[in-house]
Amino acid sequence: MDSVRFTAATRPRTGDLDELRRRRAELRETMTALERSICAPVADQPTTWIDHTRVAAGDLAAEFVDHITVTEGPGGLHQDILAGDLRLANQVDTLTADHQAITDEIRMLIADLDAAGAVPAADLAALRERAAALLAHLARHRQRGADLIYEAFQTDIGGGD
């Protein structure tokens, strides 16, 4: 996917913001899919719960890789923000550190779901809790990102819902 590019000297063009909003909405959709999956009952069909949750987590992993590329990649959002306002460096650094932590959380969740076939349904509650914690971490990350964009460009990109 192409990255979103902003010019440092100017406010982002409408098309750039539209692309950013679209990508933000896609990430939110994958988060919602994981939330739906973990909220499904486990007791009657633990294998189905594991399978659906594993697919949703895999989709989230792929979408999050795209998110990292758009923000951290060459010519990405973070470079554009820093080119326009170095005082935002700490916020960019926090979001970049979040990327690694969230990537690790997703990776561990997927690995545990892959190994969960032999786990009793009652023990899947811990996986559900970890997935919910991951979603909360992602929600906070998205809010910090929206706050950064607003501060950098005085533009509200919306919740993507």
Rosetta constraint file for C-alpha pairs under 8 A:
AtomPair CA 1 CA 66 HARMONIC 7.43 0.50
AtomPair CA 2 CA 70 HARMONIC 7.71 0.50
AtomPair CA 3 CA 69 HARMONIC 7.11 0.50
AtomPair CA 3 CA 70 HARMONIC 4.69 0.50
AtomPair CA 3 CA 71 HARMONIC 7.89 0.50
AtomPair CA 3 CA 73 HARMONIC 7.76 0.50
AtomPair CA 3 CA 75 HARMONIC 7.57 0.50
AtomPair CA 3 CA 76 HARMONIC 6.23 0.50
AtomPair CA 4 CA 16 HARMONIC 5.93 0.50
AtomPair CA 4 CA 19 HARMONIC 6.76 0.50
AtomPair CA 4 CA 20 HARMONIC 6.53 0.50
AtomPair CA 4 CA 70 HARMONIC 6.02 0.50
AtomPair CA 4 CA 71 HARMONIC 7.96 0.50
AtomPair CA 4 CA 75 HARMONIC 7.99 0.50
AtomPair CA 4 CA 76 HARMONIC 6.25 0.50
AtomPair CA 4 CA 77 HARMONIC 6.49 0.50
AtomPair CA 5 CA 16 HARMONIC 6.63 0.50
AtomPair CA 5 CA 75 HARMONIC 6.13 0.50
AtomPair CA 5 CA 76 HARMONIC 5.91 0.50
AtomPair CA 5 CA 77 HARMONIC 6.30 0.50
AtomPair CA 5 CA 80 HARMONIC 7.16 0.50
AtomPair CA 6 CA 10 HARMONIC 7.74 0.50
AtomPair CA 6 CA 11 HARMONIC 7.42 0.50
AtomPair CA 6 CA 12 HARMONIC 5.17 0.50
AtomPair CA 6 CA 13 HARMONIC 7.40 0.50
AtomPair CA 6 CA 16 HARMONIC 6.90 0.50
AtomPair CA 6 CA 76 HARMONIC 7.95 0.50
AtomPair CA 6 CA 77 HARMONIC 6.79 0.50
AtomPair CA 6 CA 80 HARMONIC 5.70 0.50
AtomPair CA 6 CA 81 HARMONIC 8.00 0.50
AtomPair CA 7 CA 11 HARMONIC 7.17 0.50
AtomPair CA 7 CA 12 HARMONIC 6.64 0.50
AtomPair CA 7 CA 80 HARMONIC 6.29 0.50
AtomPair CA 8 CA 80 HARMONIC 5.37 0.50
AtomPair CA 8 CA 81 HARMONIC 6.74 0.50
AtomPair CA 8 CA 82 HARMONIC 7.99 0.50
AtomPair CA 8 CA 83 HARMONIC 5.36 0.50
AtomPair CA 8 CA 84 HARMONIC 4.54 0.50
AtomPair CA 9 CA 84 HARMONIC 6.25 0.50
AtomPair CA 11 CA 153 HARMONIC 5.75 0.50
AtomPair CA 12 CA 16 HARMONIC 6.05 0.50
AtomPair CA 12 CA 17 HARMONIC 6.44 0.50
AtomPair CA 12 CA 153 HARMONIC 7.20 0.50
AtomPair CA 13 CA 17 HARMONIC 6.44 0.50
AtomPair CA 14 CA 18 HARMONIC 6.04 0.50
AtomPair CA 15 CA 19 HARMONIC 6.17 0.50
AtomPair CA 16 CA 20 HARMONIC 6.21 0.50
AtomPair CA 17 CA 21 HARMONIC 6.02 0.50
AtomPair CA 17 CA 157 HARMONIC 7.10 0.50
AtomPair CA 18 CA 22 HARMONIC 6.11 0.50
AtomPair CA 19 CA 23 HARMONIC 6.21 0.50
AtomPair CA 20 CA 24 HARMONIC 6.07 0.50
AtomPair CA 20 CA 157 HARMONIC 7.63 0.50
AtomPair CA 21 CA 25 HARMONIC 6.12 0.50
AtomPair CA 21 CA 157 HARMONIC 5.93 0.50
AtomPair CA 21 CA 158 HARMONIC 7.20 0.50
AtomPair CA 21 CA 160 HARMONIC 6.33 0.50
AtomPair CA 22 CA 26 HARMONIC 6.29 0.50
AtomPair CA 22 CA 160 HARMONIC 7.39 0.50
AtomPair CA 23 CA 27 HARMONIC 6.33 0.50
AtomPair CA 23 CA 67 HARMONIC 7.58 0.50
AtomPair CA 24 CA 28 HARMONIC 6.29 0.50
AtomPair CA 24 CA 159 HARMONIC 7.66 0.50
AtomPair CA 24 CA 160 HARMONIC 5.57 0.50
AtomPair CA 25 CA 29 HARMONIC 6.14 0.50
AtomPair CA 25 CA 159 HARMONIC 7.48 0.50
AtomPair CA 25 CA 160 HARMONIC 4.02 0.50
AtomPair CA 25 CA 161 HARMONIC 6.15 0.50
AtomPair CA 26 CA 30 HARMONIC 6.42 0.50
AtomPair CA 26 CA 63 HARMONIC 7.55 0.50
AtomPair CA 26 CA 160 HARMONIC 7.77 0.50
AtomPair CA 27 CA 31 HARMONIC 6.30 0.50
AtomPair CA 27 CA 60 HARMONIC 7.24 0.50
AtomPair CA 27 CA 63 HARMONIC 6.02 0.50
AtomPair CA 27 CA 64 HARMONIC 7.06 0.50
AtomPair CA 27 CA 67 HARMONIC 7.81 0.50
AtomPair CA 28 CA 32 HARMONIC 6.12 0.50
AtomPair CA 28 CA 160 HARMONIC 6.46 0.50
AtomPair CA 28 CA 161 HARMONIC 6.83 0.50
AtomPair CA 29 CA 33 HARMONIC 6.21 0.50
AtomPair CA 29 CA 161 HARMONIC 7.87 0.50
AtomPair CA 30 CA 34 HARMONIC 6.36 0.50
AtomPair CA 30 CA 56 HARMONIC 6.90 0.50
AtomPair CA 30 CA 59 HARMONIC 6.46 0.50
AtomPair CA 30 CA 60 HARMONIC 5.31 0.50
AtomPair CA 30 CA 63 HARMONIC 7.38 0.50
AtomPair CA 31 CA 35 HARMONIC 6.19 0.50
AtomPair CA 31 CA 60 HARMONIC 6.57 0.50
AtomPair CA 31 CA 135 HARMONIC 6.65 0.50
AtomPair CA 32 CA 36 HARMONIC 6.10 0.50
AtomPair CA 33 CA 37 HARMONIC 6.20 0.50
AtomPair CA 33 CA 56 HARMONIC 5.93 0.50
AtomPair CA 34 CA 38 HARMONIC 6.22 0.50
AtomPair CA 34 CA 53 HARMONIC 6.28 0.50
AtomPair CA 34 CA 56 HARMONIC 4.93 0.50
AtomPair CA 34 CA 57 HARMONIC 6.20 0.50
AtomPair CA 34 CA 60 HARMONIC 7.65 0.50
AtomPair CA 34 CA 131 HARMONIC 7.91 0.50
AtomPair CA 35 CA 39 HARMONIC 6.15 0.50
AtomPair CA 35 CA 132 HARMONIC 7.27 0.50
AtomPair CA 35 CA 135 HARMONIC 7.53 0.50
AtomPair CA 36 CA 40 HARMONIC 6.49 0.50
AtomPair CA 37 CA 49 HARMONIC 6.99 0.50
AtomPair CA 37 CA 52 HARMONIC 6.12 0.50
AtomPair CA 37 CA 53 HARMONIC 5.25 0.50
AtomPair CA 37 CA 56 HARMONIC 7.14 0.50
AtomPair CA 38 CA 49 HARMONIC 7.46 0.50
AtomPair CA 38 CA 53 HARMONIC 6.30 0.50
AtomPair CA 38 CA 128 HARMONIC 5.75 0.50
AtomPair CA 38 CA 131 HARMONIC 7.29 0.50
AtomPair CA 38 CA 132 HARMONIC 7.74 0.50
AtomPair CA 40 CA 49 HARMONIC 6.99 0.50
AtomPair CA 41 CA 45 HARMONIC 7.66 0.50
AtomPair CA 41 CA 49 HARMONIC 7.37 0.50
AtomPair CA 42 CA 46 HARMONIC 4.88 0.50
AtomPair CA 42 CA 49 HARMONIC 5.80 0.50
AtomPair CA 42 CA 121 HARMONIC 6.38 0.50
AtomPair CA 42 CA 124 HARMONIC 7.65 0.50
AtomPair CA 43 CA 121 HARMONIC 5.83 0.50
AtomPair CA 43 CA 122 HARMONIC 7.40 0.50
AtomPair CA 45 CA 49 HARMONIC 6.36 0.50
AtomPair CA 46 CA 50 HARMONIC 6.09 0.50
AtomPair CA 46 CA 121 HARMONIC 5.63 0.50
AtomPair CA 47 CA 51 HARMONIC 6.10 0.50
AtomPair CA 47 CA 117 HARMONIC 6.70 0.50
AtomPair CA 48 CA 52 HARMONIC 6.06 0.50
AtomPair CA 49 CA 53 HARMONIC 5.96 0.50
AtomPair CA 50 CA 54 HARMONIC 5.90 0.50
AtomPair CA 50 CA 113 HARMONIC 6.22 0.50
AtomPair CA 50 CA 116 HARMONIC 7.15 0.50
AtomPair CA 50 CA 117 HARMONIC 7.55 0.50
AtomPair CA 51 CA 55 HARMONIC 6.30 0.50
AtomPair CA 52 CA 56 HARMONIC 6.25 0.50
AtomPair CA 53 CA 57 HARMONIC 6.02 0.50
AtomPair CA 53 CA 113 HARMONIC 7.72 0.50
AtomPair CA 54 CA 58 HARMONIC 6.08 0.50
AtomPair CA 54 CA 110 HARMONIC 6.16 0.50
AtomPair CA 54 CA 113 HARMONIC 6.01 0.50
AtomPair CA 54 CA 114 HARMONIC 7.32 0.50
AtomPair CA 55 CA 59 HARMONIC 6.21 0.50
AtomPair CA 56 CA 60 HARMONIC 6.20 0.50
AtomPair CA 57 CA 61 HARMONIC 6.13 0.50
AtomPair CA 57 CA 106 HARMONIC 6.90 0.50
AtomPair CA 57 CA 109 HARMONIC 7.60 0.50
AtomPair CA 57 CA 110 HARMONIC 6.41 0.50
AtomPair CA 58 CA 62 HARMONIC 6.38 0.50
AtomPair CA 58 CA 110 HARMONIC 7.05 0.50
AtomPair CA 59 CA 63 HARMONIC 6.23 0.50
AtomPair CA 60 CA 64 HARMONIC 5.97 0.50
AtomPair CA 60 CA 106 HARMONIC 7.93 0.50
AtomPair CA 61 CA 65 HARMONIC 6.30 0.50
AtomPair CA 61 CA 103 HARMONIC 7.31 0.50
AtomPair CA 61 CA 106 HARMONIC 6.36 0.50
AtomPair CA 61 CA 107 HARMONIC 7.65 0.50
AtomPair CA 62 CA 66 HARMONIC 6.57 0.50
AtomPair CA 63 CA 67 HARMONIC 6.30 0.50
AtomPair CA 64 CA 68 HARMONIC 6.22 0.50
AtomPair CA 64 CA 103 HARMONIC 7.61 0.50
AtomPair CA 65 CA 69 HARMONIC 6.27 0.50
AtomPair CA 66 CA 70 HARMONIC 6.26 0.50
AtomPair CA 67 CA 71 HARMONIC 6.27 0.50
AtomPair CA 68 CA 72 HARMONIC 5.57 0.50
AtomPair CA 68 CA 73 HARMONIC 7.16 0.50
AtomPair CA 68 CA 99 HARMONIC 6.85 0.50
AtomPair CA 69 CA 73 HARMONIC 4.71 0.50
AtomPair CA 69 CA 76 HARMONIC 7.31 0.50
AtomPair CA 70 CA 76 HARMONIC 5.24 0.50
AtomPair CA 70 CA 77 HARMONIC 6.41 0.50
AtomPair CA 71 CA 76 HARMONIC 4.83 0.50
AtomPair CA 71 CA 77 HARMONIC 4.56 0.50
AtomPair CA 71 CA 78 HARMONIC 5.38 0.50
AtomPair CA 71 CA 79 HARMONIC 7.92 0.50
AtomPair CA 72 CA 76 HARMONIC 5.48 0.50
AtomPair CA 72 CA 77 HARMONIC 6.80 0.50
AtomPair CA 72 CA 78 HARMONIC 5.90 0.50
AtomPair CA 72 CA 79 HARMONIC 7.30 0.50
AtomPair CA 72 CA 96 HARMONIC 7.46 0.50
AtomPair CA 74 CA 79 HARMONIC 7.54 0.50
AtomPair CA 75 CA 79 HARMONIC 6.06 0.50
AtomPair CA 75 CA 80 HARMONIC 6.78 0.50
AtomPair CA 76 CA 80 HARMONIC 6.40 0.50
AtomPair CA 77 CA 81 HARMONIC 6.13 0.50
AtomPair CA 78 CA 82 HARMONIC 6.16 0.50
AtomPair CA 78 CA 92 HARMONIC 6.40 0.50
AtomPair CA 79 CA 83 HARMONIC 6.01 0.50
AtomPair CA 80 CA 84 HARMONIC 6.41 0.50
AtomPair CA 81 CA 85 HARMONIC 6.12 0.50
AtomPair CA 81 CA 86 HARMONIC 7.75 0.50
AtomPair CA 81 CA 88 HARMONIC 7.51 0.50
AtomPair CA 81 CA 149 HARMONIC 7.95 0.50
AtomPair CA 81 CA 152 HARMONIC 6.23 0.50
AtomPair CA 82 CA 86 HARMONIC 4.87 0.50
AtomPair CA 82 CA 87 HARMONIC 7.81 0.50
AtomPair CA 82 CA 88 HARMONIC 6.61 0.50
AtomPair CA 82 CA 89 HARMONIC 6.42 0.50
AtomPair CA 84 CA 152 HARMONIC 7.65 0.50
AtomPair CA 85 CA 89 HARMONIC 7.99 0.50
AtomPair CA 85 CA 152 HARMONIC 7.07 0.50
AtomPair CA 88 CA 92 HARMONIC 6.35 0.50
AtomPair CA 88 CA 148 HARMONIC 7.65 0.50
AtomPair CA 88 CA 152 HARMONIC 7.68 0.50
AtomPair CA 89 CA 93 HARMONIC 6.04 0.50
AtomPair CA 90 CA 94 HARMONIC 6.15 0.50
AtomPair CA 91 CA 95 HARMONIC 6.32 0.50
AtomPair CA 91 CA 148 HARMONIC 6.91 0.50
AtomPair CA 92 CA 96 HARMONIC 6.11 0.50
AtomPair CA 92 CA 148 HARMONIC 7.84 0.50
AtomPair CA 93 CA 97 HARMONIC 6.13 0.50
AtomPair CA 94 CA 98 HARMONIC 6.16 0.50
AtomPair CA 95 CA 99 HARMONIC 6.36 0.50
AtomPair CA 95 CA 141 HARMONIC 6.84 0.50
AtomPair CA 95 CA 144 HARMONIC 7.46 0.50
AtomPair CA 95 CA 145 HARMONIC 7.08 0.50
AtomPair CA 96 CA 100 HARMONIC 7.04 0.50
AtomPair CA 97 CA 101 HARMONIC 6.51 0.50
AtomPair CA 98 CA 102 HARMONIC 5.90 0.50
AtomPair CA 98 CA 141 HARMONIC 7.04 0.50
AtomPair CA 99 CA 103 HARMONIC 5.97 0.50
AtomPair CA 100 CA 104 HARMONIC 6.13 0.50
AtomPair CA 101 CA 105 HARMONIC 6.25 0.50
AtomPair CA 102 CA 106 HARMONIC 6.16 0.50
AtomPair CA 102 CA 134 HARMONIC 7.16 0.50
AtomPair CA 102 CA 137 HARMONIC 7.38 0.50
AtomPair CA 102 CA 138 HARMONIC 7.23 0.50
AtomPair CA 103 CA 107 HARMONIC 6.10 0.50
AtomPair CA 104 CA 108 HARMONIC 6.09 0.50
AtomPair CA 105 CA 109 HARMONIC 6.12 0.50
AtomPair CA 105 CA 134 HARMONIC 6.61 0.50
AtomPair CA 106 CA 110 HARMONIC 6.19 0.50
AtomPair CA 106 CA 134 HARMONIC 7.38 0.50
AtomPair CA 107 CA 111 HARMONIC 6.21 0.50
AtomPair CA 108 CA 112 HARMONIC 6.08 0.50
AtomPair CA 109 CA 113 HARMONIC 6.08 0.50
AtomPair CA 109 CA 127 HARMONIC 7.26 0.50
AtomPair CA 109 CA 130 HARMONIC 7.36 0.50
AtomPair CA 109 CA 131 HARMONIC 6.97 0.50
AtomPair CA 110 CA 114 HARMONIC 6.07 0.50
AtomPair CA 111 CA 115 HARMONIC 6.35 0.50
AtomPair CA 112 CA 116 HARMONIC 5.91 0.50
AtomPair CA 112 CA 127 HARMONIC 7.66 0.50
AtomPair CA 113 CA 117 HARMONIC 7.62 0.50
AtomPair CA 113 CA 127 HARMONIC 7.67 0.50
AtomPair CA 115 CA 119 HARMONIC 7.96 0.50
AtomPair CA 116 CA 124 HARMONIC 7.77 0.50
AtomPair CA 119 CA 123 HARMONIC 6.32 0.50
AtomPair CA 119 CA 124 HARMONIC 7.05 0.50
AtomPair CA 120 CA 124 HARMONIC 6.95 0.50
AtomPair CA 121 CA 125 HARMONIC 7.70 0.50
AtomPair CA 123 CA 127 HARMONIC 7.77 0.50
AtomPair CA 124 CA 128 HARMONIC 6.33 0.50
AtomPair CA 125 CA 129 HARMONIC 6.20 0.50
AtomPair CA 126 CA 130 HARMONIC 6.25 0.50
AtomPair CA 127 CA 131 HARMONIC 6.15 0.50
AtomPair CA 128 CA 132 HARMONIC 6.19 0.50
AtomPair CA 129 CA 133 HARMONIC 6.16 0.50
AtomPair CA 130 CA 134 HARMONIC 6.15 0.50
AtomPair CA 131 CA 135 HARMONIC 6.29 0.50
AtomPair CA 132 CA 136 HARMONIC 6.29 0.50
AtomPair CA 133 CA 137 HARMONIC 6.19 0.50
AtomPair CA 134 CA 138 HARMONIC 6.18 0.50
AtomPair CA 135 CA 139 HARMONIC 6.12 0.50
AtomPair CA 136 CA 140 HARMONIC 6.31 0.50
AtomPair CA 137 CA 141 HARMONIC 6.18 0.50
AtomPair CA 138 CA 142 HARMONIC 6.09 0.50
AtomPair CA 139 CA 143 HARMONIC 6.27 0.50
AtomPair CA 140 CA 144 HARMONIC 6.22 0.50
AtomPair CA 141 CA 145 HARMONIC 6.15 0.50
AtomPair CA 142 CA 146 HARMONIC 6.15 0.50
AtomPair CA 143 CA 147 HARMONIC 6.11 0.50
AtomPair CA 144 CA 148 HARMONIC 6.14 0.50
AtomPair CA 145 CA 149 HARMONIC 6.23 0.50
AtomPair CA 146 CA 150 HARMONIC 6.13 0.50
AtomPair CA 146 CA 156 HARMONIC 7.14 0.50
AtomPair CA 146 CA 157 HARMONIC 6.56 0.50
AtomPair CA 146 CA 158 HARMONIC 7.54 0.50
AtomPair CA 147 CA 151 HARMONIC 6.14 0.50
AtomPair CA 148 CA 152 HARMONIC 6.03 0.50
AtomPair CA 149 CA 153 HARMONIC 5.80 0.50
AtomPair CA 149 CA 154 HARMONIC 7.18 0.50
AtomPair CA 149 CA 155 HARMONIC 6.72 0.50
AtomPair CA 149 CA 156 HARMONIC 7.42 0.50
AtomPair CA 149 CA 157 HARMONIC 7.67 0.50
AtomPair CA 150 CA 154 HARMONIC 4.46 0.50
AtomPair CA 150 CA 155 HARMONIC 4.72 0.50
AtomPair CA 150 CA 156 HARMONIC 5.49 0.50
AtomPair CA 150 CA 157 HARMONIC 7.60 0.50
AtomPair CA 151 CA 155 HARMONIC 7.73 0.50
